[in-house]
Amino acid sequence: MKPKIITEPNVSMLNFVLLTIATLGVYPFIWMAINLDKLNEVVPAKSIKILDIVILAAMWAWSQRITAITEVIENEAVVGVAGLIFIALLIAIPIYQFFKIVKPFVEGLDRVLLSEYKIDLRPNKFFAFAFGYLYIVYTINQVPQLIARSGALGNAGAPAGGSKAGDLLDN
């Protein structure tokens, strides 16, 4: 029997983006914390930890707070230091998110799809880094379609040589 492949939490990209905008950027952190157990089903050794999500949320919150603080402070030196901290956080957030959350999840999902369904996901590391949580949601939404197109859900098995996700998506 094949392991349960992650097809949930299946949220549309439009809903995810709209909820992120409506909550001023907080929704991805809430979504990730709520769905952590489901996401860790495909990650080896459950490497995505709640602490990683909390650290990301804290870095994001501090970056927002620093922006608000610099608007009321008149001391140029303090504003300059706050600006440097803000830039450092803007650089640190996507790097931390990619290496601690996005990369382990996408690589784990790729391993499961390849070993169990002979589907080679070949995650795009550039898009995974650039879009972070959105890339995770996009990948989760694509899994049922990839499996169905490869024939893994029907009576016919996957092609003997396996399938590339790009080949399946282009049909």
Backbone as JSON, one array per atom type, in Angstrom:
{
  "sequence": "MKPKIITEPNVSMLNFVLLTIATLGVYPFIWMAINLDKLNEVVPAKSIKILDIVILAAMWAWSQRITAITEVIENEAVVGVAGLIFIALLIAIPIYQFFKIVKPFVEGLDRVLLSEYKIDLRPNKFFAFAFGYLYIVYTINQVPQLIARSGALGNAGAPAGGSKAGDLLDN",
  "N": [[0.84, -1.19, 0.0], [0.54, 2.17, -0.87], [2.05, 5.08, 0.63], [0.18, 7.73, 2.2], [-0.21, 10.41, 0.17], [0.53, 13.86, 0.14], [-2.17, 15.86, -0.31], [-3.55, 17.72, 0.81], [-3.13, 20.54, 2.85], [-5.43, 21.79, 0.73], [-5.62, 24.66, -0.66], [-6.74, 27.3, -2.64], [-4.65, 29.21, -4.83], [-5.42, 31.85, -5.25], [-7.13, 32.35, -3.05], [-5.23, 32.02, -1.0], [-3.41, 34.12, -1.52], [-5.15, 36.34, -1.33], [-6.0, 36.1, 1.35], [-3.56, 36.44, 2.61], [-2.99, 39.08, 1.94], [-5.22, 40.34, 3.13], [-4.76, 39.83, 5.83], [-2.53, 41.26, 6.28], [-0.09, 39.96, 5.76], [0.16, 37.96, 7.68], [-1.18, 35.53, 7.42], [0.24, 33.33, 5.99], [1.97, 32.33, 8.0], [0.2, 31.44, 9.97], [-1.21, 29.53, 8.49], [0.86, 27.71, 7.92], [1.55, 26.87, 10.52], [-0.84, 25.68, 11.41], [-1.08, 23.56, 9.61], [1.17, 22.03, 9.97], [1.63, 19.33, 10.84], [0.54, 17.81, 8.73], [2.19, 18.64, 6.62], [4.66, 17.76, 7.5], [4.46, 15.06, 7.07], [5.62, 14.32, 4.68], [8.2, 15.12, 4.88], [11.48, 14.17, 5.64], [12.28, 12.91, 8.85], [10.66, 14.72, 10.14], [11.43, 17.49, 9.8], [10.55, 20.12, 9.68], [9.92, 22.48, 11.97], [7.88, 23.87, 14.6], [9.11, 25.95, 15.89], [10.71, 27.08, 13.89], [8.78, 28.33, 12.33], [7.79, 30.17, 14.15], [10.08, 31.73, 14.57], [10.4, 32.83, 12.0], [7.99, 34.29, 11.83], [8.43, 36.09, 13.9], [10.7, 37.5, 12.96], [9.53, 38.68, 10.72], [7.55, 40.25, 11.97], [9.15, 41.99, 13.52], [10.45, 43.32, 11.45], [8.34, 44.76, 10.38], [7.65, 46.32, 12.57], [9.94, 47.85, 12.97], [9.86, 49.44, 10.72], [7.63, 51.02, 11.32], [8.55, 52.32, 13.61], [10.67, 53.91, 12.68], [9.37, 55.95, 11.43], [8.55, 57.75, 13.36], [10.73, 58.53, 14.8], [13.21, 61.02, 15.11], [15.93, 61.17, 15.17], [18.66, 60.88, 13.18], [20.75, 59.0, 13.21], [19.73, 56.82, 14.65], [17.61, 56.15, 13.01], [19.04, 55.4, 10.75], [20.44, 53.11, 11.68], [18.23, 51.51, 12.29], [17.22, 51.24, 9.74], [19.24, 49.7, 8.56], [18.98, 47.35, 10.07], [16.43, 46.64, 9.26], [16.85, 46.1, 6.51], [18.62, 43.95, 6.79], [16.89, 42.07, 7.96], [15.04, 41.79, 5.87], [16.6, 40.45, 4.07], [17.31, 38.18, 5.5], [14.88, 36.84, 6.1], [13.69, 35.52, 3.68], [15.8, 33.76, 3.12], [16.1, 32.18, 5.43], [13.5, 31.08, 5.51], [13.51, 29.58, 3.13], [15.62, 27.64, 3.49], [14.93, 26.36, 5.91], [12.22, 25.64, 5.8], [10.82, 25.61, 3.19], [12.58, 24.3, 1.29], [13.21, 21.71, 2.58], [10.57, 20.63, 2.61], [9.73, 20.59, -0.13], [11.74, 19.01, -1.31], [11.34, 16.63, 0.14], [8.73, 15.95, -0.68], [9.26, 15.58, -3.39], [10.92, 13.3, -3.24], [9.09, 11.38, -2.24], [7.13, 11.32, -4.27], [8.72, 10.43, -6.4], [9.7, 7.92, -5.51], [7.38, 6.44, -4.88], [5.43, 6.91, -6.86], [6.73, 7.23, -9.21], [7.11, 9.74, -10.31], [8.85, 12.45, -11.33], [9.35, 15.26, -9.78], [11.08, 17.45, -9.83], [11.77, 20.08, -8.45], [11.71, 23.61, -8.83], [14.22, 25.48, -7.8], [14.74, 28.2, -7.81], [12.17, 29.45, -8.05], [11.06, 28.33, -5.76], [12.61, 29.54, -3.78], [12.08, 32.25, -4.3], [9.3, 32.53, -4.01], [8.49, 31.1, -1.77], [6.21, 30.23, 0.66], [4.05, 30.36, -1.1], [4.95, 28.79, -3.19], [4.96, 26.28, -1.98], [2.19, 25.91, -1.56], [1.32, 25.96, -4.24], [2.65, 23.67, -5.22], [1.49, 21.63, -3.65], [-1.13, 21.82, -4.58], [-0.76, 20.91, -7.16], [-0.13, 18.2, -6.98], [-2.31, 16.14, -6.9], [-3.2, 16.32, -9.58], [-0.86, 15.66, -10.98], [-0.45, 13.01, -10.17], [-2.81, 11.83, -11.1], [-2.57, 12.25, -13.86], [-0.34, 10.73, -14.4], [-1.27, 8.24, -14.18], [-1.17, 6.87, -11.86], [-3.21, 6.76, -9.98], [-5.2, 5.35, -11.15], [-6.07, 2.12, -12.59], [-3.97, 1.47, -14.23], [-0.48, 1.51, -13.92], [2.22, 3.79, -13.21], [4.21, 5.05, -15.93], [6.84, 2.92, -17.1], [9.43, 4.04, -17.15], [9.06, 6.16, -15.54], [7.82, 9.48, -14.94], [8.19, 12.88, -15.86], [7.48, 15.79, -14.04], [7.13, 18.15, -15.43], [6.55, 17.21, -18.01], [4.05, 16.09, -17.53], [2.53, 18.27, -16.77], [2.41, 19.78, -19.05], [0.61, 18.61, -20.75]],
  "CA": [[0.0, 0.0, 0.0], [1.34, 3.39, -0.99], [1.79, 6.02, 1.72], [-0.72, 8.83, 1.88], [0.52, 11.54, -0.41], [-0.09, 15.1, 0.61], [-3.04, 16.59, -1.23], [-4.15, 18.74, 1.66], [-4.26, 21.45, 2.8], [-5.63, 22.26, -0.63], [-6.2, 26.01, -0.68], [-6.44, 27.89, -3.95], [-3.64, 30.26, -4.8], [-6.11, 33.13, -5.12], [-7.53, 32.49, -1.64], [-4.02, 32.18, -0.2], [-2.9, 35.48, -1.72], [-6.11, 37.3, -0.76], [-5.95, 36.02, 2.81], [-2.29, 37.04, 3.01], [-3.16, 40.54, 1.85], [-6.22, 40.77, 4.12], [-4.19, 39.74, 7.18], [-1.28, 42.03, 6.24], [1.07, 39.07, 5.72], [0.2, 37.02, 8.8], [-1.82, 34.26, 7.06], [1.14, 32.2, 5.72], [2.49, 31.77, 9.24], [-0.91, 30.71, 10.58], [-1.45, 28.37, 7.63], [1.95, 26.75, 8.11], [1.46, 26.31, 11.88], [-2.01, 24.8, 11.48], [-0.89, 22.39, 8.75], [2.52, 21.51, 10.17], [1.64, 17.87, 10.89], [0.31, 17.3, 7.37], [3.37, 18.93, 5.81], [5.77, 16.94, 7.97], [4.3, 13.67, 6.63], [6.48, 14.04, 3.53], [9.55, 15.6, 5.15], [12.19, 13.2, 6.47], [12.57, 13.23, 10.25], [9.82, 15.85, 10.56], [12.41, 18.55, 9.98], [9.94, 21.44, 9.81], [9.56, 22.64, 13.39], [7.07, 25.04, 14.92], [10.03, 27.02, 16.25], [11.11, 27.76, 12.66], [7.67, 29.2, 11.93], [7.76, 31.27, 15.12], [11.22, 32.61, 14.28], [10.05, 33.59, 10.79], [6.94, 35.26, 12.17], [9.06, 37.13, 14.73], [11.52, 38.34, 12.08], [8.6, 39.48, 9.91], [6.92, 41.25, 12.85], [10.14, 43.01, 13.85], [10.69, 44.16, 10.28], [7.2, 45.69, 10.28], [7.71, 47.26, 13.71], [11.05, 48.78, 12.72], [9.36, 50.4, 9.74], [6.75, 51.96, 12.03], [9.35, 53.11, 14.56], [11.49, 54.9, 11.98], [8.53, 57.07, 11.0], [8.33, 58.7, 14.45], [12.02, 58.93, 15.39], [13.83, 62.08, 14.34], [17.38, 61.02, 15.24], [19.1, 60.26, 11.93], [21.6, 57.83, 13.48], [18.84, 55.72, 15.03], [16.88, 55.77, 11.8], [20.01, 54.69, 9.9], [20.65, 51.76, 12.25], [16.98, 50.79, 12.1], [17.16, 50.91, 8.32], [20.15, 48.57, 8.33], [18.36, 46.16, 10.66], [15.31, 46.31, 8.38], [17.42, 45.48, 5.31], [19.12, 42.63, 7.19], [15.73, 41.19, 8.12], [14.49, 41.5, 4.55], [17.48, 39.45, 3.44], [17.31, 36.96, 6.32], [13.59, 36.14, 6.09], [13.54, 34.51, 2.62], [16.86, 32.75, 3.21], [15.71, 31.27, 6.51], [12.3, 30.38, 5.07], [13.86, 28.61, 2.1], [16.44, 26.53, 3.98], [14.34, 25.66, 7.04], [10.85, 25.19, 5.58], [10.43, 25.32, 1.81], [13.46, 23.3, 0.66], [12.96, 20.35, 3.09], [9.25, 20.14, 2.2], [9.68, 20.3, -1.57], [12.61, 17.86, -1.57], [10.66, 15.46, 0.69], [7.64, 15.63, -1.58], [9.88, 15.05, -4.6], [11.35, 11.92, -2.96], [7.9, 10.51, -2.13], [6.54, 11.16, -5.6], [9.61, 9.64, -7.23], [9.81, 6.53, -5.06], [6.1, 5.74, -4.83], [4.6, 7.1, -8.05], [7.63, 7.38, -10.36], [6.94, 11.08, -10.86], [10.01, 13.28, -11.02], [8.83, 16.61, -9.6], [12.14, 18.41, -10.16], [11.36, 21.4, -7.97], [12.46, 24.76, -9.3], [14.76, 26.1, -6.59], [14.61, 29.66, -7.9], [10.81, 29.81, -7.69], [10.86, 27.95, -4.36], [13.22, 30.58, -2.96], [11.45, 33.55, -4.53], [7.89, 32.59, -3.62], [8.34, 30.49, -0.46], [4.96, 29.55, 1.0], [3.22, 30.25, -2.31], [5.44, 27.64, -3.96], [4.46, 25.09, -1.29], [0.76, 25.79, -1.87], [1.23, 25.6, -5.66], [3.08, 22.28, -5.37], [0.44, 20.77, -3.06], [-2.28, 21.85, -5.48], [-0.43, 20.19, -8.39], [0.09, 16.77, -6.73], [-3.37, 15.25, -7.4], [-3.19, 16.35, -11.04], [0.3, 14.91, -11.44], [-0.69, 11.58, -9.94], [-3.87, 11.39, -12.01], [-2.05, 12.24, -15.22], [0.65, 9.67, -14.56], [-1.96, 6.96, -14.14], [-0.89, 6.22, -10.59], [-4.43, 6.58, -9.22], [-6.06, 4.42, -11.86], [-5.61, 0.73, -12.62], [-2.67, 1.42, -14.9], [0.58, 2.08, -13.11], [2.98, 4.86, -13.84], [5.06, 4.54, -16.98], [7.99, 2.17, -16.59], [10.57, 4.92, -16.96], [8.68, 7.29, -14.7], [7.35, 10.67, -15.64], [8.67, 14.16, -15.36], [6.35, 16.64, -13.71], [6.97, 19.1, -16.53], [5.85, 16.51, -19.1], [2.66, 15.88, -17.14], [1.84, 19.55, -16.69], [2.27, 20.37, -20.37], [-0.46, 17.95, -21.51]],
  "C": [[0.88, 1.25, 0.0], [1.03, 4.32, 0.17], [0.87, 7.13, 1.25], [0.11, 9.99, 1.37], [-0.21, 12.82, -0.01], [-0.89, 15.75, -0.52], [-3.8, 17.65, -0.46], [-3.03, 19.42, 2.42], [-4.36, 22.06, 1.41], [-6.37, 23.59, -0.6], [-5.8, 26.63, -2.02], [-5.42, 29.01, -3.78], [-4.29, 31.63, -4.6], [-6.54, 33.37, -3.67], [-6.32, 32.75, -0.75], [-3.49, 33.61, -0.31], [-3.85, 36.51, -1.11], [-6.1, 37.29, 0.76], [-4.64, 36.62, 3.35], [-2.39, 38.56, 2.98], [-4.11, 41.04, 2.94], [-5.67, 40.75, 5.54], [-2.85, 40.47, 7.28], [-0.04, 41.13, 6.38], [1.14, 38.02, 6.81], [-0.29, 35.62, 8.39], [-0.84, 33.12, 6.74], [1.7, 31.54, 6.98], [1.42, 30.94, 9.95], [-1.17, 29.43, 9.81], [-0.4, 27.29, 7.86], [1.85, 26.11, 9.5], [0.3, 25.33, 11.99], [-1.76, 23.49, 10.73], [0.47, 21.73, 8.9], [2.57, 19.98, 10.17], [1.45, 17.26, 9.51], [1.55, 17.51, 6.5], [4.55, 18.06, 6.22], [5.63, 15.47, 7.59], [5.23, 13.33, 5.48], [7.92, 14.48, 3.75], [10.27, 14.58, 6.03], [12.49, 13.75, 7.86], [11.8, 14.46, 10.74], [10.67, 17.1, 10.81], [11.83, 19.95, 10.03], [9.4, 21.54, 11.23], [8.72, 23.9, 13.58], [7.96, 26.22, 15.29], [10.5, 27.79, 15.01], [10.03, 28.73, 12.19], [7.58, 30.4, 12.86], [8.9, 32.25, 14.86], [10.94, 33.46, 13.04], [9.01, 34.67, 11.08], [7.52, 36.41, 12.99], [9.92, 38.07, 13.87], [10.63, 39.24, 11.23], [7.98, 40.59, 10.76], [7.91, 42.36, 13.21], [10.44, 43.91, 12.65], [9.56, 45.18, 10.1], [7.26, 46.74, 11.39], [8.82, 48.29, 13.5], [10.63, 49.85, 11.71], [8.49, 51.46, 10.42], [7.54, 52.87, 12.97], [10.12, 54.21, 13.85], [10.68, 56.1, 11.51], [8.36, 58.13, 12.1], [9.62, 59.19, 15.1], [12.68, 59.97, 14.49], [15.35, 62.0, 14.34], [17.85, 60.24, 14.02], [19.95, 59.01, 12.16], [20.74, 56.61, 13.83], [18.06, 55.23, 13.82], [17.79, 54.99, 10.85], [20.26, 53.27, 10.38], [19.39, 50.92, 12.06], [16.81, 50.38, 10.64], [18.06, 49.74, 7.97], [19.58, 47.27, 8.89], [17.19, 45.69, 9.77], [15.81, 45.59, 7.12], [17.95, 44.08, 5.64], [17.98, 41.63, 7.37], [15.11, 40.83, 6.78], [15.33, 40.48, 3.79], [17.37, 38.12, 4.18], [16.01, 36.16, 6.2], [13.47, 35.13, 4.94], [14.6, 33.42, 2.66], [16.49, 31.72, 4.27], [14.49, 30.43, 6.11], [12.64, 29.29, 4.07], [14.58, 27.4, 2.7], [15.79, 25.74, 5.12], [12.96, 25.09, 6.77], [10.61, 24.73, 4.15], [11.28, 24.2, 1.21], [13.23, 21.9, 1.24], [11.61, 19.79, 2.64], [9.25, 19.72, 0.74], [10.56, 19.11, -1.91], [11.99, 16.57, -1.02], [9.52, 15.01, -0.2], [8.18, 15.03, -2.88], [10.31, 13.6, -4.4], [10.17, 10.96, -2.9], [7.29, 10.27, -3.5], [7.41, 10.29, -6.5], [9.63, 8.18, -6.81], [8.49, 5.78, -5.14], [5.29, 5.82, -6.12], [5.42, 7.25, -9.33], [7.41, 8.71, -11.08], [8.12, 11.91, -10.38], [9.56, 14.74, -10.97], [9.81, 17.67, -10.07], [11.77, 19.83, -9.74], [12.29, 22.5, -8.49], [12.93, 25.54, -8.08], [14.65, 27.63, -6.62], [13.2, 30.09, -7.47], [10.51, 29.45, -6.23], [11.44, 29.01, -3.43], [12.45, 31.89, -3.08], [10.04, 33.63, -3.96], [7.56, 31.85, -2.33], [7.05, 29.72, -0.25], [4.05, 29.39, -0.22], [3.65, 29.05, -3.15], [4.98, 26.33, -3.31], [3.0, 24.86, -1.63], [0.57, 25.36, -3.32], [1.58, 24.12, -5.85], [2.04, 21.32, -4.82], [-0.77, 20.7, -3.99], [-2.02, 21.06, -6.77], [-0.35, 18.67, -8.2], [-1.05, 15.89, -7.23], [-3.43, 15.19, -8.92], [-2.03, 15.54, -11.59], [0.09, 13.42, -11.3], [-1.75, 11.06, -10.91], [-3.36, 11.29, -13.44], [-1.03, 11.14, -15.45], [0.0, 8.3, -14.56], [-1.78, 6.24, -12.82], [-2.15, 6.0, -9.76], [-5.37, 5.57, -9.86], [-5.52, 3.0, -11.78], [-4.25, 0.62, -13.27], [-1.64, 2.09, -14.01], [1.26, 3.2, -13.86], [3.82, 4.26, -14.95], [6.32, 3.92, -16.42], [9.18, 3.06, -16.3], [10.28, 6.07, -16.04], [8.23, 8.45, -15.56], [8.0, 11.88, -15.03], [7.47, 15.04, -15.13], [6.09, 17.63, -14.83], [6.24, 18.48, -17.7], [4.37, 16.37, -18.78], [1.89, 17.18, -17.13], [1.58, 20.15, -18.06], [1.12, 19.76, -21.16], [-1.76, 18.67, -21.39]]
}
